[in-house]
Amino acid sequence: MSTLSGILGIILIIWFWLDSARARELAVAICAKACDQRNVQFLDQTVALRRLGVSWTTHGIRLRRTYRFDFSEEGMARHSGHIVMVGIQLLEFSLGLPSYMPSDPGQH
């Protein structure tokens, strides 16, 4: 019995590692595309897992992962954004920037 539980434990660890690698790859691709669409520079080696949890969905239990990443607007300053994935589905993406930018910088 202990051999079987050991094997199941190893299988669970391998599954978790592969699933986490797949989710991170998807998060990197989503971040890169979204930053490109918003004309900001995505710093692709900065995607890091910040939070891991469990989420109930209509398809059952899924892992909920929150990643933090860095980007630059003009190549000078670094800014942080985040992405939330439930399983391999995008739940939330944020650059932490205001969604409305006036065309005239003098306007308030």
Secondary structure, DSSP 8 states (H G I E B T S, - for coil): -HHHHHHHHHHHHHHHHHHHHHHHHHHHHHHHHHHHHTT-EEEEEEEEEEEEEEEEETTEEEEEEEEEEEEESSSSSEEEEEEEEETTEEEEEE--S-S---SSTT--
